[in-house]
């Protein structure tokens, strides 16, 4: 059987393909996301909802409070055999209660969580500092 291209060879300029069909992806309306703002808008609306517009949000950096934290489990390493640690000198703002502590250490820090205070006092230590966390005050 003769192919369509061979059938039209020599007598038609486009060999039966139409005027745009032989140019790259012209017959398909472009490659990839081509036409998504023009002739494929309904496709994008149907299959890609939420494509346009902004998503999520970013808080103003001046409103963010970022603490440099340390866990109770790290205190024995930081103390290095001493009975007291000043975390504010090291640039640590807040003490968190993750992990275990076995030695009595007195800690100086700006803020701390209720769990951290509970674990340090259970080990025989104490916490001193500028202020207390809201959880501790309740």
OpenMM code with the backbone's topology and positions (N, CA, C; nanometers):
from openmm import Vec3, app, unit

residues = "UNK UNK UNK UNK UNK UNK UNK UNK UNK UNK UNK UNK UNK UNK UNK UNK UNK UNK UNK UNK UNK UNK UNK UNK UNK UNK UNK UNK UNK UNK UNK UNK UNK UNK UNK UNK UNK UNK UNK UNK UNK UNK UNK UNK UNK UNK UNK UNK UNK UNK UNK UNK UNK UNK UNK UNK UNK UNK UNK UNK UNK UNK UNK UNK UNK UNK UNK UNK UNK UNK UNK UNK UNK UNK UNK UNK UNK UNK UNK UNK UNK UNK UNK UNK UNK UNK UNK UNK UNK UNK UNK UNK UNK UNK UNK UNK UNK UNK UNK UNK UNK UNK UNK UNK UNK UNK UNK UNK UNK UNK UNK UNK UNK UNK UNK UNK UNK UNK UNK UNK UNK UNK UNK UNK UNK UNK UNK UNK UNK UNK UNK UNK UNK UNK UNK UNK UNK UNK".split()
positions = [
    Vec3(0.0833, -0.1180, 0.0000),
    Vec3(0.0000, 0.0000, 0.0000),
    Vec3(0.0879, 0.1245, 0.0000),
    Vec3(0.0484, 0.2227, -0.0715),
    Vec3(0.1268, 0.3449, -0.0848),
    Vec3(0.1001, 0.4363, 0.0339),
    Vec3(0.2088, 0.4979, 0.0863),
    Vec3(0.1917, 0.5901, 0.1980),
    Vec3(0.1348, 0.7221, 0.1475),
    Vec3(0.0781, 0.7967, 0.2405),
    Vec3(0.0148, 0.9233, 0.2044),
    Vec3(0.1171, 1.0229, 0.1499),
    Vec3(0.2378, 1.0245, 0.2121),
    Vec3(0.3421, 1.1162, 0.1669),
    Vec3(0.3866, 1.0825, 0.0255),
    Vec3(0.4022, 0.9536, -0.0027),
    Vec3(0.4449, 0.9138, -0.1371),
    Vec3(0.3349, 0.9390, -0.2389),
    Vec3(0.2112, 0.9242, -0.1979),
    Vec3(0.0971, 0.9455, -0.2872),
    Vec3(0.0928, 1.0905, -0.3358),
    Vec3(0.1238, 1.1830, -0.2439),
    Vec3(0.1172, 1.3245, -0.2773),
    Vec3(0.2510, 1.3813, -0.3225),
    Vec3(0.3550, 1.3022, -0.3256),
    Vec3(0.4879, 1.3503, -0.3609),
    Vec3(0.4881, 1.4086, -0.5023),
    Vec3(0.5383, 1.5286, -0.5185),
    Vec3(0.5555, 1.5863, -0.6506),
    Vec3(0.4383, 1.6685, -0.6992),
    Vec3(0.3216, 1.6567, -0.6411),
    Vec3(0.2117, 1.7360, -0.6946),
    Vec3(0.1496, 1.8311, -0.5931),
    Vec3(0.1889, 1.8197, -0.4680),
    Vec3(0.1323, 1.9103, -0.3683),
    Vec3(0.2468, 1.9643, -0.2835),
    Vec3(0.2412, 2.0882, -0.2533),
    Vec3(0.3512, 2.1503, -0.1797),
    Vec3(0.3674, 2.0924, -0.0391),
    Vec3(0.2570, 2.0523, 0.0252),
    Vec3(0.2648, 2.0079, 0.1639),
    Vec3(0.2524, 1.8564, 0.1794),
    Vec3(0.2382, 1.7800, 0.0744),
    Vec3(0.2292, 1.6335, 0.0781),
    Vec3(0.1175, 1.5831, 0.1685),
    Vec3(0.0060, 1.6527, 0.1680),
    Vec3(-0.1106, 1.6059, 0.2417),
    Vec3(-0.1088, 1.6322, 0.3904),
    Vec3(-0.0179, 1.7151, 0.4357),
    Vec3(-0.0075, 1.7385, 0.5799),
    Vec3(-0.0701, 1.8702, 0.6228),
    Vec3(-0.1101, 1.9554, 0.5369),
    Vec3(-0.1580, 2.0878, 0.5744),
    Vec3(-0.0413, 2.1838, 0.5824),
    Vec3(-0.0697, 2.3095, 0.6028),
    Vec3(0.0370, 2.4097, 0.5957),
    Vec3(0.1224, 2.4182, 0.7210),
    Vec3(0.0649, 2.3942, 0.8395),
    Vec3(0.1454, 2.4092, 0.9611),
    Vec3(0.1933, 2.2764, 1.0173),
    Vec3(0.1393, 2.1650, 0.9703),
    Vec3(0.1638, 2.0369, 1.0348),
    Vec3(0.3081, 1.9919, 1.0279),
    Vec3(0.3814, 2.0303, 0.9273),
    Vec3(0.5182, 1.9825, 0.9123),
    Vec3(0.6196, 2.0640, 0.9883),
    Vec3(0.5774, 2.1686, 1.0587),
    Vec3(0.6724, 2.2574, 1.1258),
    Vec3(0.6824, 2.2243, 1.2740),
    Vec3(0.7690, 2.1396, 1.3126),
    Vec3(0.7903, 2.1101, 1.4538),
    Vec3(0.6647, 2.0579, 1.5189),
    Vec3(0.6161, 2.1252, 1.6246),
    Vec3(0.4977, 2.0817, 1.6957),
    Vec3(0.3773, 2.1662, 1.6558),
    Vec3(0.3785, 2.2176, 1.5332),
    Vec3(0.2723, 2.3064, 1.4886),
    Vec3(0.1359, 2.2423, 1.4869),
    Vec3(0.1294, 2.1144, 1.4562),
    Vec3(-0.0002, 2.0470, 1.4474),
    Vec3(-0.0621, 2.0291, 1.5860),
    Vec3(0.0213, 2.0203, 1.6879),
    Vec3(-0.0261, 1.9979, 1.8236),
    Vec3(-0.0442, 2.1282, 1.9009),
    Vec3(-0.0179, 2.2427, 1.8383),
    Vec3(-0.0357, 2.3706, 1.9054),
    Vec3(0.0796, 2.4090, 1.9949),
    Vec3(0.1953, 2.3553, 1.9714),
    Vec3(0.3132, 2.3912, 2.0495),
    Vec3(0.3549, 2.2794, 2.1431),
    Vec3(0.4753, 2.2929, 2.1980),
    Vec3(0.5285, 2.1915, 2.2895),
    Vec3(0.5164, 2.2393, 2.4345),
    Vec3(0.5060, 2.1451, 2.5265),
    Vec3(0.5080, 2.1773, 2.6697),
    Vec3(0.3888, 2.2597, 2.7117),
    Vec3(0.4154, 2.3697, 2.7783),
    Vec3(0.3084, 2.4563, 2.8282),
    Vec3(0.2746, 2.5687, 2.7313),
    Vec3(0.3136, 2.5544, 2.6044),
    Vec3(0.2821, 2.6572, 2.5057),
    Vec3(0.1319, 2.6685, 2.4906),
    Vec3(0.0836, 2.7910, 2.4851),
    Vec3(-0.0579, 2.8143, 2.4647),
    Vec3(-0.1401, 2.8120, 2.5909),
    Vec3(-0.0770, 2.7977, 2.7066),
    Vec3(-0.1542, 2.7879, 2.8291),
    Vec3(-0.2164, 2.9213, 2.8692),
    Vec3(-0.1700, 3.0315, 2.8128),
    Vec3(-0.2339, 3.1604, 2.8383),
    Vec3(-0.3227, 3.2030, 2.7226),
    Vec3(-0.3312, 3.1220, 2.6171),
    Vec3(-0.4111, 3.1578, 2.4996),
    Vec3(-0.5107, 3.0462, 2.4672),
    Vec3(-0.4720, 2.9507, 2.3842),
    Vec3(-0.5701, 2.8548, 2.3341),
    Vec3(-0.5864, 2.7309, 2.4224),
    Vec3(-0.5073, 2.7172, 2.5260),
    Vec3(-0.5249, 2.6033, 2.6177),
    Vec3(-0.5634, 2.6483, 2.7581),
    Vec3(-0.6267, 2.7621, 2.7681),
    Vec3(-0.6626, 2.8173, 2.8986),
    Vec3(-0.7567, 2.7236, 2.9728),
    Vec3(-0.8551, 2.6675, 2.9055),
    Vec3(-0.9518, 2.5808, 2.9720),
    Vec3(-0.8847, 2.4527, 3.0231),
    Vec3(-0.7854, 2.4046, 2.9499),
    Vec3(-0.7108, 2.2872, 2.9949),
    Vec3(-0.6391, 2.3181, 3.1256),
    Vec3(-0.5772, 2.4332, 3.1318),
    Vec3(-0.5046, 2.4705, 3.2532),
    Vec3(-0.6005, 2.4926, 3.3695),
    Vec3(-0.7148, 2.5547, 3.3443),
    Vec3(-0.8123, 2.5786, 3.4506),
    Vec3(-0.8650, 2.4460, 3.5047),
    Vec3(-0.8869, 2.3498, 3.4144),
    Vec3(-0.9450, 2.2217, 3.4555),
    Vec3(-0.8438, 2.1318, 3.5250),
    Vec3(-0.7253, 2.1181, 3.4661),
    Vec3(-0.6284, 2.0203, 3.5168),
    Vec3(-0.5197, 2.0795, 3.6055),
    Vec3(-0.5058, 2.2105, 3.6087),
    Vec3(-0.4037, 2.2734, 3.6917),
    Vec3(-0.4666, 2.3861, 3.7730),
    Vec3(-0.5672, 2.3556, 3.8559),
    Vec3(-0.6288, 2.4639, 3.9331),
    Vec3(-0.5273, 2.5176, 4.0329),
    Vec3(-0.5273, 2.6442, 4.0552),
    Vec3(-0.4298, 2.7024, 4.1467),
    Vec3(-0.2972, 2.7320, 4.0807),
    Vec3(-0.2911, 2.7268, 3.9463),
    Vec3(-0.1655, 2.7574, 3.8777),
    Vec3(-0.1329, 2.9057, 3.8879),
    Vec3(-0.2325, 2.9893, 3.8688),
    Vec3(-0.2113, 3.1328, 3.8742),
    Vec3(-0.2264, 3.1843, 4.0164),
    Vec3(-0.1644, 3.2942, 4.0454),
    Vec3(-0.1812, 3.3610, 4.1741),
    Vec3(-0.0721, 3.3258, 4.2731),
    Vec3(-0.0812, 3.3909, 4.3887),
    Vec3(0.0176, 3.3689, 4.4936),
    Vec3(-0.0286, 3.2576, 4.5862),
    Vec3(0.0667, 3.1861, 4.6442),
    Vec3(0.0354, 3.0741, 4.7326),
    Vec3(0.1158, 3.0894, 4.8604),
    Vec3(0.0488, 3.0729, 4.9730),
    Vec3(0.1186, 3.0826, 5.1010),
    Vec3(0.1454, 3.2275, 5.1389),
    Vec3(0.2238, 3.2463, 5.2434),
    Vec3(0.2545, 3.3809, 5.2890),
    Vec3(0.3875, 3.3796, 5.3618),
    Vec3(0.4481, 3.4950, 5.3710),
    Vec3(0.5704, 3.5146, 5.4478),
    Vec3(0.5463, 3.6251, 5.5485),
    Vec3(0.5798, 3.5985, 5.6725),
    Vec3(0.5647, 3.7018, 5.7743),
    Vec3(0.6724, 3.8073, 5.7579),
    Vec3(0.6406, 3.9251, 5.8007),
    Vec3(0.7376, 4.0343, 5.8021),
    Vec3(0.8542, 3.9946, 5.8930),
    Vec3(0.9786, 4.0061, 5.8463),
    Vec3(1.0927, 3.9643, 5.9285),
    Vec3(1.0995, 4.0313, 6.0651),
    Vec3(1.0488, 4.1553, 6.0767),
    Vec3(1.0536, 4.2234, 6.2067),
    Vec3(0.9569, 4.1602, 6.3069),
    Vec3(0.8572, 4.0841, 6.2584),
    Vec3(0.7611, 4.0201, 6.3478),
    Vec3(0.8054, 3.8816, 6.3935),
    Vec3(0.9056, 3.8254, 6.3282),
    Vec3(0.9506, 3.6908, 6.3615),
    Vec3(1.0381, 3.6937, 6.4861),
    Vec3(1.0171, 3.5955, 6.5735),
    Vec3(1.1075, 3.5788, 6.6867),
    Vec3(1.1808, 3.4470, 6.6680),
    Vec3(1.3081, 3.4563, 6.6450),
    Vec3(1.3903, 3.3379, 6.6229),
    Vec3(1.4842, 3.3235, 6.7414),
    Vec3(1.4722, 3.2107, 6.8114),
    Vec3(1.5561, 3.1858, 6.9282),
    Vec3(1.6705, 3.0924, 6.8904),
    Vec3(1.7877, 3.1185, 6.9462),
    Vec3(1.8984, 3.0232, 6.9388),
    Vec3(1.8782, 2.9305, 7.0578),
    Vec3(1.8537, 2.8033, 7.0297),
    Vec3(1.8118, 2.7122, 7.1359),
    Vec3(1.9179, 2.6073, 7.1672),
    Vec3(1.8986, 2.5453, 7.2829),
    Vec3(1.9844, 2.4370, 7.3292),
    Vec3(1.8954, 2.3405, 7.4062),
    Vec3(1.9216, 2.2121, 7.3972),
    Vec3(1.8438, 2.1119, 7.4689),
    Vec3(1.9113, 2.0731, 7.5994),
    Vec3(1.8311, 2.0189, 7.6901),
    Vec3(1.8812, 1.9725, 7.8198),
    Vec3(1.9871, 1.8640, 7.7997),
    Vec3(1.9704, 1.7826, 7.6961),
    Vec3(2.0652, 1.6726, 7.6713),
    Vec3(2.2059, 1.7232, 7.6380),
    Vec3(2.2174, 1.8476, 7.5895),
    Vec3(2.3487, 1.9025, 7.5520),
    Vec3(2.4217, 1.9690, 7.6683),
    Vec3(2.3533, 1.9881, 7.7797),
    Vec3(2.4118, 2.0656, 7.8906),
    Vec3(2.5357, 2.0003, 7.9506),
    Vec3(2.5359, 1.8683, 7.9668),
    Vec3(2.6511, 1.8006, 8.0280),
    Vec3(2.7761, 1.8166, 7.9426),
    Vec3(2.7584, 1.8133, 7.8088),
    Vec3(2.8719, 1.8345, 7.7184),
    Vec3(2.9230, 1.9779, 7.7294),
    Vec3(2.8291, 2.0726, 7.7326),
    Vec3(2.8659, 2.2141, 7.7386),
    Vec3(2.9331, 2.2459, 7.8725),
    Vec3(2.8820, 2.1870, 7.9812),
    Vec3(2.9374, 2.2129, 8.1145),
    Vec3(3.0800, 2.1621, 8.1271),
    Vec3(3.1101, 2.0517, 8.0618),
    Vec3(3.2472, 1.9976, 8.0584),
    Vec3(3.3013, 1.9707, 8.1988),
    Vec3(3.2166, 1.9129, 8.2844),
    Vec3(3.2590, 1.8778, 8.4192),
    Vec3(3.2334, 1.9854, 8.5232),
    Vec3(3.1967, 2.1060, 8.4841),
    Vec3(3.1694, 2.2139, 8.5800),
    Vec3(3.0284, 2.1992, 8.6368),
    Vec3(3.0019, 2.2722, 8.7445),
    Vec3(2.8686, 2.2629, 8.8053),
    Vec3(2.7765, 2.3771, 8.7634),
    Vec3(2.8268, 2.4721, 8.6815),
    Vec3(2.7409, 2.5810, 8.6327),
    Vec3(2.7744, 2.6137, 8.4869),
    Vec3(2.6720, 2.6607, 8.4166),
    Vec3(2.6875, 2.6963, 8.2745),
    Vec3(2.6146, 2.8273, 8.2491),
    Vec3(2.6818, 2.9208, 8.1794),
    Vec3(2.6168, 3.0460, 8.1389),
    Vec3(2.5910, 3.0392, 7.9890),
    Vec3(2.4663, 3.0098, 7.9530),
    Vec3(2.4317, 2.9945, 7.8113),
    Vec3(2.4185, 3.1283, 7.7405),
    Vec3(2.3875, 3.2354, 7.8136),
    Vec3(2.3748, 3.3670, 7.7498),
    Vec3(2.5092, 3.4165, 7.6980),
    Vec3(2.6186, 3.3811, 7.7653),
    Vec3(2.7529, 3.4169, 7.7167),
    Vec3(2.7840, 3.3477, 7.5851),
    Vec3(2.7287, 3.2265, 7.5687),
    Vec3(2.7523, 3.1491, 7.4463),
    Vec3(2.6591, 3.1899, 7.3325),
    Vec3(2.5669, 3.2823, 7.3609),
    Vec3(2.4741, 3.3279, 7.2572),
    Vec3(2.3485, 3.2442, 7.2451),
    Vec3(2.3205, 3.1623, 7.3451),
    Vec3(2.2005, 3.0781, 7.3435),
    Vec3(2.0901, 3.1506, 7.4195),
    Vec3(1.9735, 3.1667, 7.3537),
    Vec3(1.8632, 3.2438, 7.4115),
    Vec3(1.7697, 3.1599, 7.4967),
    Vec3(1.7462, 3.0340, 7.4545),
    Vec3(1.6402, 2.9563, 7.5181),
    Vec3(1.6858, 2.8124, 7.5417),
    Vec3(1.6432, 2.7569, 7.6546),
    Vec3(1.6732, 2.6180, 7.6895),
    Vec3(1.5465, 2.5351, 7.6723),
    Vec3(1.5574, 2.4281, 7.5944),
    Vec3(1.4436, 2.3392, 7.5683),
    Vec3(1.4623, 2.2075, 7.6418),
    Vec3(1.3534, 2.1330, 7.6606),
    Vec3(1.3554, 2.0156, 7.7471),
    Vec3(1.3718, 1.8821, 7.6805),
    Vec3(1.4335, 1.8754, 7.5647),
    Vec3(1.4509, 1.7464, 7.4969),
    Vec3(1.5731, 1.6733, 7.5525),
    Vec3(1.5589, 1.5446, 7.5801),
    Vec3(1.6703, 1.4631, 7.6274),
    Vec3(1.6708, 1.4454, 7.7783),
    Vec3(1.7817, 1.3879, 7.8280),
    Vec3(1.7962, 1.3593, 7.9717),
    Vec3(1.9166, 1.4324, 8.0279),
    Vec3(1.9097, 1.4566, 8.1577),
    Vec3(2.0240, 1.5140, 8.2291),
    Vec3(2.0374, 1.4388, 8.3618),
    Vec3(2.1599, 1.4013, 8.3963),
    Vec3(2.1829, 1.3209, 8.5164),
    Vec3(2.2583, 1.3966, 8.6252),
    Vec3(2.3307, 1.5014, 8.5869),
    Vec3(2.4109, 1.5752, 8.6851),
    Vec3(2.3421, 1.7058, 8.7235),
    Vec3(2.3678, 1.7499, 8.8469),
    Vec3(2.3107, 1.8763, 8.8956),
    Vec3(2.3922, 1.9917, 8.8394),
    Vec3(2.3297, 2.0731, 8.7556),
    Vec3(2.3972, 2.1868, 8.6938),
    Vec3(2.3106, 2.3107, 8.7141),
    Vec3(2.3742, 2.4220, 8.7524),
    Vec3(2.2997, 2.5483, 8.7586),
    Vec3(2.3220, 2.6209, 8.6255),
    Vec3(2.2118, 2.6606, 8.5641),
    Vec3(2.2150, 2.7157, 8.4282),
    Vec3(2.1684, 2.8608, 8.4317),
    Vec3(2.2377, 2.9461, 8.3577),
    Vec3(2.1960, 3.0848, 8.3406),
    Vec3(2.1571, 3.1030, 8.1941),
    Vec3(2.0304, 3.1384, 8.1718),
    Vec3(1.9798, 3.1528, 8.0346),
    Vec3(1.8636, 3.2514, 8.0363),
    Vec3(1.8350, 3.3141, 7.9227),
    Vec3(1.7281, 3.4129, 7.9143),
    Vec3(1.5893, 3.3531, 7.9280),
    Vec3(1.5593, 3.2485, 7.8530),
    Vec3(1.4275, 3.1852, 7.8564),
    Vec3(1.4432, 3.0344, 7.8622),
    Vec3(1.3406, 2.9663, 7.9126),
    Vec3(1.3435, 2.8199, 7.9186),
    Vec3(1.2020, 2.7663, 7.9151),
    Vec3(1.1901, 2.6408, 7.8759),
    Vec3(1.0580, 2.5774, 7.8712),
    Vec3(1.0286, 2.5114, 8.0050),
    Vec3(0.9026, 2.4785, 8.0279),
    Vec3(0.8611, 2.4161, 8.1535),
    Vec3(0.9253, 2.2784, 8.1692),
    Vec3(0.9358, 2.2027, 8.0598),
    Vec3(0.9973, 2.0692, 8.0647),
    Vec3(1.1438, 2.0787, 8.1044),
    Vec3(1.2146, 2.1795, 8.0499),
    Vec3(1.3562, 2.1964, 8.0819),
    Vec3(1.3733, 2.2245, 8.2310),
    Vec3(1.2907, 2.3130, 8.2855),
    Vec3(1.2990, 2.3456, 8.4283),
    Vec3(1.2684, 2.2235, 8.5135),
    Vec3(1.1705, 2.1462, 8.4716),
    Vec3(1.1313, 2.0246, 8.5447),
    Vec3(1.2460, 1.9233, 8.5490),
    Vec3(1.3118, 1.9018, 8.4341),
    Vec3(1.4197, 1.8019, 8.4257),
    Vec3(1.5431, 1.8460, 8.5030),
    Vec3(1.5751, 1.9760, 8.4960),
    Vec3(1.6936, 2.0252, 8.5669),
    Vec3(1.6719, 2.0205, 8.7180),
    Vec3(1.5533, 2.0575, 8.7640),
    Vec3(1.5264, 2.0516, 8.9080),
    Vec3(1.5184, 1.9073, 8.9571),
    Vec3(1.4725, 1.8139, 8.8736),
    Vec3(1.4688, 1.6724, 8.9105),
    Vec3(1.6100, 1.6157, 8.9248),
    Vec3(1.7048, 1.6713, 8.8465),
    Vec3(1.8440, 1.6258, 8.8552),
    Vec3(1.9187, 1.6948, 8.9690),
    Vec3(1.8553, 1.7929, 9.0346),
    Vec3(1.9193, 1.8617, 9.1461),
    Vec3(1.9802, 1.9945, 9.1084),
    Vec3(1.9577, 2.0415, 8.9876),
    Vec3(2.0150, 2.1685, 8.9425),
    Vec3(1.9171, 2.2833, 8.9568),
    Vec3(1.9553, 2.3994, 8.9015),
    Vec3(1.8684, 2.5171, 8.9078),
    Vec3(1.8866, 2.6011, 8.7817),
    Vec3(1.7858, 2.6875, 8.7554),
    Vec3(1.7921, 2.7789, 8.6404),
    Vec3(1.7766, 2.9214, 8.6909),
    Vec3(1.8654, 3.0087, 8.6437),
    Vec3(1.8539, 3.1513, 8.6715),
    Vec3(1.8565, 3.2226, 8.5380),
    Vec3(1.7929, 3.3404, 8.5339),
    Vec3(1.7975, 3.4147, 8.4087),
    Vec3(1.7180, 3.5422, 8.4119),
    Vec3(1.7090, 3.6044, 8.2934),
    Vec3(1.6414, 3.7326, 8.2807),
    Vec3(1.4916, 3.7177, 8.3009),
    Vec3(1.4319, 3.6239, 8.2267),
    Vec3(1.2876, 3.6076, 8.2327),
    Vec3(1.2538, 3.4609, 8.2219),
    Vec3(1.1267, 3.4341, 8.2322),
    Vec3(1.0810, 3.2969, 8.2226),
    Vec3(0.9890, 3.2840, 8.1030),
    Vec3(0.9798, 3.1653, 8.0494),
    Vec3(0.8905, 3.1391, 7.9376),
    Vec3(0.7457, 3.1451, 7.9841),
    Vec3(0.6545, 3.1743, 7.8928),
    Vec3(0.5129, 3.1839, 7.9257),
    Vec3(0.4593, 3.0533, 7.9835),
    Vec3(0.5102, 2.9408, 7.9347),
    Vec3(0.4647, 2.8093, 7.9830),
    Vec3(0.5000, 2.7936, 8.1315),
    Vec3(0.6152, 2.8480, 8.1718),
    Vec3(0.6618, 2.8357, 8.3095),
    Vec3(0.5738, 2.9181, 8.4028),
    Vec3(0.5256, 3.0343, 8.3577),
    Vec3(0.4505, 3.1250, 8.4431),
    Vec3(0.3100, 3.0764, 8.4735),
    Vec3(0.2512, 2.9938, 8.3888),
    Vec3(0.1122, 2.9509, 8.4069),
    Vec3(0.0909, 2.8636, 8.5256),
] * unit.nanometer
topology = app.Topology()
chain = topology.addChain("A")
for resn in residues:
    res = topology.addResidue(resn, chain)
    for name in ("N", "CA", "C"):
        topology.addAtom(name, app.Element.getBySymbol(name[0]), res)
